[in-house]
Amino acid sequence: MATINAGNSLASPGSSDDTLSQAEVRDDAVRVETNRVANYTDMCEAITDCATANNSSVENNEVQGKTLHLNGENLPLINEKPEVSVSENHTEHLAAGTSDIPQPKATSKRNKKKKKADTNSSQSSNTGTSSNISGKDSVMAANIQEQFTKLETALKLVSLQDQQGSSSVKRLADAKLKTYRFWETQPVVGFTDQVDDQNDVIEADKDISDIRSEPYSLPNGFVWDTLNIDDTQVLGELYVLLNENYVEDEDQMFRFDYSQPFLHWALKPPGFQRDWYSGIRAETTRKLVGFIAAVPASIVVYGVKRAMVEINFLCVHKKLRSKRVAPVLIKEITRRVNLQGIFQAVYTAGVVLPRPIATCRYWHRSLNPKKLIDVKFSHVARNMTLQRTIKLYRLPDAPTITNIRAMRGADVPRCCQLLNEYLGQFNLGPCFDEGEFEHWFLPRQNVVYSYVVSQRSDDDKVSEIVTDFISFYSLPSSIMNHPSYNRLNAAYSFYNVSTVTPLRELMFNALILAKSLDFDVFNALNLMNNTNFLENLKFGLGDGNLQYYLFNWKCPPMDTNKIGLVLQ
């Protein structure tokens, strides 16, 4: 199943496979990893052959597209495999993708022996000269040179991908080998920093008079613009920028389609600051080519409550990504937030940066399996048919909880209390007041959906007491180049609280309600207590990680089930 991670503040996700059982999940994972290592090994063996110029045939060592990230798969760096014997100098040349790689000699050991025998038998005055390369050896030399050229070209592609930035690094082991020039200048925890039991700021709060008053400089031809998202035309421009340049899957088949009502909801909670909608425009055409946003939030980290901002929607037009505009956007939004007396932030990304406090994984539950298979979002599993797959994911037409209903304004105080009490058990999570809760959870058509379970009061048998609630938000994706479908309707689990009704039963009814609203797939992260229902309700494990980060705050890392924060 193709994964497009919601909640990505700074980067893009990976992909996943929808499966029917955990055994098949493990089998598929083993099969994929085996093929991946096999392709990697083939390439490294070919490199070894060329670098050492031995007498082994190289005709079967063709470079695979998968091995070189050409199909969107990530493989380790060449020098991460100790079992592959390549000399240090050769490895440096190959990893850099340079053209000054030592060339292999065409003369083999067999030719040297033949030359010595010919020399002894001829007794000529030319015993010290080299014999001509035979026709067969010439073919071998040509094959080696051709293979060497292919490897050199392919490795240049790998090097080019690496130079494009950290967006290609999705594993912690790879990230530790990289140099992050920008992030090393920022107040974030580095990969080698020792945190121990600290839970505090990295840099002390600054006096407002010490904060830069002017915006950071942009490349020539571009200017800052604070967006007025109450203007329908401006909001439409932001929609186009995100729709065409923000998060998409690695195969470029699906792309997030943030609706204008969704953007209004995500960007205008209570306490929002208009100055925190930082846009970049082309000076001559006024085209919007970059954006970053911050919204206020009260965040609790290991029991310490702090006023922070959530950073989201960092987006740069694809044609400008070589100009290093993203670091300028991050520095500028930091400056604007600091001017309001806030010096910490929380954000998420699909890639590894210095340094995650936690790593979560998306899971996916098919609601419309036929459509998902048709658009190649998922597939028919091994030993299954389409009809059996449809039957496997079938849901009831109506909720099984009789007293479940949509949340109303009168439910806000009770539900806000329930949620804050529930979030108190986690190491990282928000703390909502009633105004914030009403904004984020009161139902909005095609944006956010919330439902409560209530029971009659034991006192008067008339009043209702809310005991549980569930919520999910709508974030569809555009389907690229499909003859029949152009939109994938995805629901994302938001916050869910269970005090009387078991969580598994609550979420089963969330699936039923989402299906009745014509959603095609229901996505959930494996944070909070979500692992209690994911496997039982036939969610499939995705392979797209979502990393959690804190800016200007140091604390020990957290287990996934201790994360209580969901970003849109």
VOGU-3710 file (C-alpha; in Angstrom, 3 decimals, decimal comma):
1> matinagnsl> 0,000/0,000/0,000  1,450/3,351/-0,979  1,980/5,562/2,036  1,791/9,343/2,015  2,501/10,470/5,557  0,265/13,163/6,946  1,741/15,397/9,570  4,968/15,883/7,622  6,233/19,300/8,602  9,484/19,204/6,683
11> aspgssddtl> 9,704/16,320/4,262  8,244/13,466/2,230  7,400/9,791/3,213  7,843/6,417/1,795  5,569/3,642/0,709  3,996/0,596/2,249  2,445/-2,721/1,407  -1,080/-3,606/2,480  -1,231/-7,149/3,841  -3,829/-9,533/5,174
21> sqaevrddav> -2,066/-11,011/8,178  0,967/-10,400/10,294  2,554/-13,610/9,036  2,268/-12,308/5,489  3,632/-8,957/6,628  6,715/-10,717/7,948  7,034/-12,918/4,819  6,802/-9,910/2,514  9,294/-7,983/4,595  11,777/-10,863/4,438
31> rvetnrvany> 11,268/-11,227/0,675  11,737/-7,507/0,011  14,821/-7,338/2,209  16,309/-10,439/0,541  15,854/-8,951/-2,934  17,219/-5,624/-1,761  20,383/-7,182/-0,327  20,796/-9,367/-3,410  20,694/-6,371/-5,726  23,077/-4,486/-3,471
41> tdmceaitdc> 25,473/-7,455/-3,357  25,440/-7,778/-7,162  26,530/-4,187/-7,567  29,233/-4,388/-4,910  30,646/-7,581/-6,442  30,840/-5,824/-9,787  32,663/-2,919/-8,175  35,120/-5,316/-6,563  35,780/-7,057/-9,882  36,505/-3,784/-11,636
51> atannssven> 38,582/-2,336/-8,840  40,839/-5,372/-8,497  40,893/-6,292/-12,213  40,947/-10,014/-11,521  40,168/-12,728/-14,016  36,531/-13,140/-13,037  33,883/-12,605/-15,664  31,844/-9,412/-15,271  29,246/-10,226/-17,888  26,579/-11,109/-15,305
61> nevqgktlhl> 27,138/-8,137/-13,013  24,584/-5,776/-14,603  23,627/-2,805/-12,438  20,012/-2,923/-11,274  17,812/0,173/-11,297  16,539/-0,673/-7,804  20,066/-0,781/-6,467  20,681/2,802/-7,535  17,492/4,325/-6,067  16,113/4,644/-9,604
71> ngenlpline> 12,862/3,014/-8,498  12,640/4,914/-5,228  14,165/2,238/-2,997  16,732/3,198/-0,377  19,892/1,125/0,025  22,894/1,475/2,326  25,958/3,399/1,276  28,581/1,272/-0,465  31,090/1,429/2,347  28,551/0,264/4,965
81> kpevsvsenh> 28,969/-3,422/4,044  32,169/-4,745/5,640  31,954/-8,044/3,832  32,580/-6,371/0,478  36,327/-6,067/-0,051  37,085/-2,830/-1,874  40,264/-0,884/-1,246  39,899/2,360/0,717  41,123/4,544/-2,109  38,815/2,892/-4,605
91> tehlaagtsd> 35,854/3,252/-2,245  36,487/6,975/-1,877  36,556/7,465/-5,634  33,456/5,348/-6,208  31,406/6,972/-3,457  32,245/10,400/-4,806  31,215/9,438/-8,327  34,405/10,967/-9,769  35,988/10,204/-13,106  39,568/9,851/-11,849
101> ipqpkatskr> 39,099/6,268/-10,662  42,154/4,014/-11,089  41,551/2,021/-14,252  41,962/-1,806/-14,225  44,784/-3,309/-16,258  43,757/-5,492/-19,158  46,471/-8,155/-18,648  45,300/-11,121/-16,551  47,299/-13,632/-14,510  46,726/-16,226/-17,240
111> nkkkkkadtn> 48,300/-13,920/-19,823  51,286/-13,318/-17,562  51,919/-17,081/-17,322  51,593/-17,430/-21,102  54,004/-14,537/-21,609  56,603/-16,197/-19,319  56,330/-19,516/-21,190  56,710/-17,812/-24,560  59,717/-15,896/-23,301  61,507/-19,033/-22,090
121> ssqssntgts> 60,948/-20,896/-25,361  61,860/-18,150/-27,794  65,355/-17,237/-26,347  65,028/-13,948/-28,236  66,590/-10,603/-27,369  63,135/-9,226/-26,616  62,510/-11,332/-23,496  61,731/-8,210/-21,398  58,972/-6,845/-23,605  55,235/-7,382/-23,138
131> snisgkdsvm> 53,318/-9,676/-25,475  50,320/-8,402/-27,421  46,916/-8,894/-25,832  45,084/-11,777/-27,448  41,710/-11,304/-29,131  39,931/-13,070/-26,263  41,665/-10,852/-23,706  40,725/-7,773/-25,707  37,063/-8,762/-25,423  37,461/-9,221/-21,672
141> aaniqeqftk> 39,146/-5,847/-21,358  36,353/-4,222/-23,347  33,728/-5,853/-21,133  35,508/-4,662/-17,998  35,783/-1,134/-19,339  32,110/-1,088/-20,376  31,028/-2,363/-16,968  33,299/0,140/-15,276  31,698/2,984/-17,247  28,200/1,814/-16,270
151> letalklvsl> 29,160/1,670/-12,601  30,784/5,083/-12,739  27,660/6,615/-14,299  25,369/4,876/-11,822  27,423/5,941/-8,834  27,335/9,531/-10,028  23,540/9,260/-9,835  23,802/8,027/-6,254  26,173/10,871/-5,409  23,808/13,372/-7,038
161> qdqqgsssvk> 20,912/12,129/-4,919  23,044/12,534/-1,818  23,928/16,090/-2,782  20,263/17,010/-3,080  20,024/17,117/0,715  18,753/15,107/3,592  15,431/14,278/1,920  16,883/10,947/0,769  18,008/9,884/4,261  15,333/7,895/6,047
171> rladaklkty> 17,474/5,658/8,252  19,206/6,705/11,449  22,372/4,798/10,508  22,659/6,731/7,231  21,900/10,063/8,885  24,766/9,628/11,337  27,179/9,508/8,379  25,944/12,768/6,886  26,990/16,329/7,552  24,063/18,665/8,241
181> rfwetqpvvg> 25,542/22,103/7,646  22,356/23,994/8,446  21,130/21,976/11,432  24,563/22,086/13,057  24,013/25,842/13,447  20,610/25,406/15,121  19,701/24,669/18,770  18,841/20,998/18,238  20,284/17,835/19,761  23,020/16,319/17,583
191> ftdqvddqnd> 23,505/12,623/16,923  26,513/12,421/19,252  25,174/14,687/22,015  24,597/13,148/25,436  21,248/14,109/26,963  20,853/11,645/29,870  18,041/12,868/32,144  18,000/16,485/31,004  14,642/18,037/30,135  15,286/21,697/29,466
201> vieadkdisd> 16,040/24,354/26,875  19,224/24,225/24,792  19,578/27,996/24,474  18,169/30,402/27,044  15,308/32,662/26,012  16,500/35,870/24,371  15,588/39,433/25,123  13,286/40,712/22,387  15,628/43,638/21,759  18,398/41,166/20,864
211> irsepyslpn> 16,364/39,503/18,121  16,954/40,500/14,532  14,307/42,999/13,452  14,670/42,661/9,669  13,745/39,584/7,592  16,541/37,369/6,326  17,860/38,014/2,830  16,486/36,030/-0,091  18,119/35,187/-3,441  17,847/37,926/-6,053
221> gfvwdtlnid> 14,432/38,033/-7,699  12,442/36,853/-4,650  10,636/38,732/-1,877  8,884/37,919/1,396  5,105/38,047/1,638  3,028/37,458/4,773  -0,013/35,611/3,459  -3,540/36,707/4,267  -5,238/33,327/4,284  -8,624/34,981/4,813
231> dtqvlgelyv> -8,294/36,133/1,198  -9,805/33,404/-0,982  -7,403/34,143/-3,838  -4,331/33,937/-1,584  -5,582/30,726/0,006  -6,084/29,366/-3,500  -2,464/30,198/-4,361  -1,297/28,344/-1,253  -3,454/25,384/-2,228  -1,825/25,266/-5,694
241> llnenyvede> 1,698/25,493/-4,247  1,089/22,633/-1,792  -0,845/20,528/-4,274  1,918/20,684/-6,877  5,042/20,728/-4,717  4,388/19,315/-1,239  4,234/15,679/-0,129  3,862/12,846/-2,632  4,761/9,155/-2,624  8,108/8,065/-4,046
251> dqmfrfdysq> 6,522/6,581/-7,177  4,762/9,895/-7,845  1,369/8,213/-8,107  -0,348/10,070/-5,231  -0,036/13,636/-3,968  -1,628/15,320/-0,956  -4,632/17,449/-1,866  -5,142/19,890/1,013  -8,524/21,539/0,590  -8,968/25,233/1,322
261> pflhwalkpp> -11,296/24,547/4,296  -8,672/22,156/5,688  -5,933/24,781/5,393  -8,134/27,337/7,142  -8,741/24,862/9,971  -5,073/23,851/10,283  -3,672/27,395/10,179  -6,142/29,408/12,287  -6,497/27,922/15,770  -7,053/30,285/18,735
271> gfqrdwysgi> -4,023/32,508/19,269  -2,806/32,315/15,671  -0,501/35,074/14,424  -0,868/36,373/10,853  2,849/37,119/10,795  3,518/33,378/11,091  2,347/32,653/7,541  5,655/33,301/5,785  5,530/33,187/1,993  8,102/33,788/-0,740
281> raettrklvg> 7,080/35,232/-4,110  8,849/35,797/-7,393  9,449/39,538/-7,510  8,334/40,063/-11,119  5,457/37,582/-11,532  4,295/37,565/-7,858  3,986/33,793/-8,081  4,001/32,049/-4,683  7,056/29,760/-4,643  7,677/29,045/-0,948
291> fiaavpasiv> 5,820/28,828/2,364  6,175/27,879/6,013  3,711/28,255/8,884  3,639/28,134/12,669  0,633/27,784/14,972  0,642/28,146/18,775  0,351/25,137/21,058  0,837/24,238/24,707  3,107/21,194/24,706  3,965/18,981/27,674
301> vygvkramve> 7,381/17,240/27,573  8,073/14,776/30,378  5,649/16,674/32,592  6,982/20,166/31,785  4,402/22,409/30,097  5,800/24,913/27,606  4,349/27,450/25,162  5,587/26,312/21,745  4,645/26,446/18,095  3,922/23,600/15,729
311> inflcvhkkl> 5,828/24,083/12,462  4,064/22,853/9,361  3,665/23,162/5,586  7,309/23,878/4,761  7,133/23,869/0,973  9,456/25,141/-1,767  8,662/25,075/-5,473  10,443/22,156/-7,138  12,386/24,429/-9,490  13,896/26,409/-6,597
321> rskrvapvli> 15,168/23,598/-4,377  18,750/24,041/-5,573  18,782/27,613/-4,187  18,667/26,446/-0,539  15,525/28,406/0,192  14,237/25,997/2,872  16,904/26,938/5,486  16,048/30,616/4,980  12,348/29,863/5,519  13,149/28,009/8,752
331> keitrrvnlq> 15,366/30,832/10,044  12,743/33,438/9,150  9,857/31,654/10,880  12,124/31,178/13,908  12,818/34,912/13,975  9,123/35,801/13,729  8,135/33,355/16,470  10,963/34,557/18,743  9,644/38,118/18,409  6,464/36,884/20,140
341> gifqavytag> 8,472/35,468/23,052  8,306/31,797/22,025  11,573/29,904/21,642  10,607/26,215/21,306  8,879/24,292/18,525  7,714/20,801/17,658  7,658/19,371/14,149  7,648/16,091/12,253  9,328/14,835/9,100  9,465/11,703/6,981
351> vvlprpiatc> 13,271/11,874/6,946  15,941/11,686/9,626  17,427/14,999/10,789  19,415/15,840/13,941  17,914/14,352/16,150  14,527/12,604/16,446  13,043/12,177/19,897  10,813/9,377/18,595  9,938/7,449/15,449  6,392/6,411/14,589
361> rywhrslnpk> 5,017/4,269/11,775  1,832/4,566/9,761  -0,636/1,680/9,470  -3,390/1,488/6,858  -6,816/-0,126/6,871  -8,556/-0,710/3,538  -12,155/0,501/3,391  -12,589/0,320/-0,392  -10,142/-2,449/-1,383  -11,267/-2,697/-5,012
371> klidvkfshv> -10,503/0,984/-5,684  -7,230/0,823/-3,773  -6,111/-2,128/-5,866  -7,268/-0,505/-9,122  -5,179/2,610/-8,472  -2,211/0,513/-7,237  -2,394/1,902/-3,720  -2,520/-1,689/-2,527  -2,469/-5,132/-4,117  -4,099/-8,541/-3,926
381> arnmtlqrti> -2,062/-10,501/-1,420  -0,486/-13,855/-2,078  -2,972/-16,771/-2,180  -5,871/-14,317/-2,309  -8,366/-13,200/-4,939  -10,028/-9,843/-5,368  -13,359/-11,173/-4,125  -11,807/-12,723/-1,033  -9,980/-9,469/-0,352  -13,207/-7,468/-0,583
391> klyrlpdapt> -14,898/-9,926/1,766  -11,997/-9,756/4,228  -12,300/-5,984/4,636  -16,109/-5,824/4,618  -17,692/-3,746/7,404  -21,228/-3,461/8,791  -23,476/-0,797/7,286  -24,252/0,830/10,650  -22,332/1,359/13,906  -22,449/-1,485/16,439
401> itniramrga> -22,464/0,957/19,376  -26,060/2,090/19,719  -25,390/5,277/21,712  -22,666/6,759/19,499  -23,373/10,124/17,868  -21,631/13,160/16,377  -20,020/15,530/18,877  -21,946/18,713/19,681  -20,898/22,049/21,149  -22,350/21,084/24,528
411> dvprccqlln> -19,946/18,116/24,654  -16,814/20,287/24,466  -16,143/20,815/28,213  -16,524/17,136/29,090  -14,563/15,872/26,075  -11,776/18,409/26,654  -11,464/17,173/30,226  -11,394/13,520/29,103  -8,708/14,177/26,508  -6,403/16,165/28,784
421> eylgqfnlgp> -6,638/13,478/31,456  -5,877/10,792/28,875  -2,886/12,674/27,408  -1,337/13,028/30,864  0,081/9,500/30,644  2,372/10,307/27,677  5,845/11,865/27,571  4,956/14,249/24,727  1,526/15,693/24,096  -0,593/18,849/23,837
431> cfdegefehw> -2,721/20,422/26,534  -5,964/21,935/25,236  -8,158/24,632/26,684  -11,848/24,549/25,747  -11,489/27,119/22,974  -8,671/25,144/21,344  -10,568/21,875/21,753  -13,668/23,330/20,104  -11,590/24,519/17,141  -9,766/21,243/16,596
441> flprqnvvys> -12,556/18,737/17,265  -16,022/20,187/16,667  -17,098/18,484/13,394  -16,499/20,288/10,092  -17,728/18,754/6,863  -14,862/17,274/4,796  -12,319/18,391/7,395  -12,648/16,778/10,839  -15,149/14,299/12,294  -15,714/13,598/15,999
451> yvvsqrsddd> -18,123/11,218/17,724  -18,976/10,591/21,353  -20,416/7,693/23,306  -22,755/8,795/26,097  -24,679/7,141/28,874  -27,667/8,233/30,946  -26,871/9,723/34,315  -27,557/7,470/37,289  -29,044/10,446/39,132  -31,840/11,736/36,906
461> kvseivtdfi> -31,815/9,122/34,088  -32,169/12,032/31,644  -28,836/13,831/31,487  -26,142/12,339/29,299  -22,576/11,752/30,415  -19,944/11,399/27,695  -17,669/8,463/28,450  -15,682/8,027/25,220  -14,941/9,848/22,009  -13,202/9,278/18,681
471> sfyslpssim> -12,005/11,644/15,961  -10,414/11,552/12,533  -9,655/14,144/9,876  -9,946/14,103/6,104  -6,834/14,459/3,945  -7,404/13,215/0,382  -4,741/12,663/-2,251  -4,781/13,340/-5,972  -4,315/10,200/-8,069  -1,890/10,893/-10,877
481> nhpsynrlna> -2,490/9,658/-14,429  -5,272/7,148/-13,787  -8,029/6,695/-16,411  -10,884/6,163/-13,927  -9,994/7,824/-10,610  -8,473/11,179/-9,700  -8,983/11,290/-5,927  -8,162/8,994/-3,014  -10,232/9,735/0,096  -8,161/9,077/3,216
491> aysfynvstv> -9,193/9,406/6,865  -6,477/9,894/9,493  -6,955/8,897/13,116  -6,720/11,993/15,334  -7,333/11,601/19,091  -9,408/8,841/20,713  -10,321/8,380/24,386  -11,780/5,229/25,923  -12,990/5,094/29,515  -15,959/2,698/29,299
501> tplrelmfna> -16,136/1,310/25,757  -13,074/-0,784/24,813  -10,733/1,052/22,457  -10,875/-1,731/19,873  -14,672/-1,468/19,702  -14,491/2,315/19,455  -12,078/2,160/16,534  -14,081/-0,571/14,802  -16,985/1,871/14,808  -14,680/4,635/13,578
511> lilaksldfd> -13,965/2,432/10,543  -17,681/1,904/9,984  -18,393/5,636/10,187  -15,485/6,486/7,873  -16,687/3,922/5,347  -20,197/5,437/5,453  -18,609/8,810/4,609  -17,046/7,316/1,443  -13,461/7,186/2,682  -11,283/4,666/0,836
521> vfnalnlmnn> -8,641/4,064/3,500  -8,213/4,738/7,221  -4,695/5,578/8,434  -3,309/5,572/11,967  0,077/5,989/13,619  1,304/3,421/16,120  1,519/6,018/18,912  -0,480/6,394/22,145  -2,466/3,167/22,716  -3,137/2,525/19,021
531> tnflenlkfg> -1,220/-0,742/18,946  -4,076/-2,241/20,963  -6,294/-2,276/17,878  -4,126/-2,047/14,737  -3,545/-5,736/14,072  -6,941/-6,886/15,339  -8,767/-4,507/12,995  -6,734/-5,636/9,937  -4,517/-2,589/9,544  -1,510/-3,184/7,318
541> lgdgnlqyyl> 1,954/-2,041/8,382  3,416/0,773/6,318  7,116/1,367/5,724  6,960/5,158/5,914  8,325/6,431/9,240  7,354/9,729/10,809  10,075/11,304/12,940  9,236/13,636/15,844  11,505/16,603/16,685  11,810/19,367/19,260
551> fnwkcppmdt> 13,518/22,682/18,497  15,610/24,284/21,261  14,715/21,561/23,755  16,770/18,604/24,965  15,254/15,522/26,522  15,748/11,748/26,445  14,284/9,828/23,480  10,794/8,386/23,822  9,159/5,093/23,007  6,527/5,240/20,289
561> nkiglvlq> 3,704/4,410/22,690  4,711/7,395/24,836  3,985/9,905/22,064  0,611/11,623/22,516  0,815/14,253/19,772  -0,716/14,181/16,284  0,111/16,917/13,765  -2,049/17,449/10,686
//
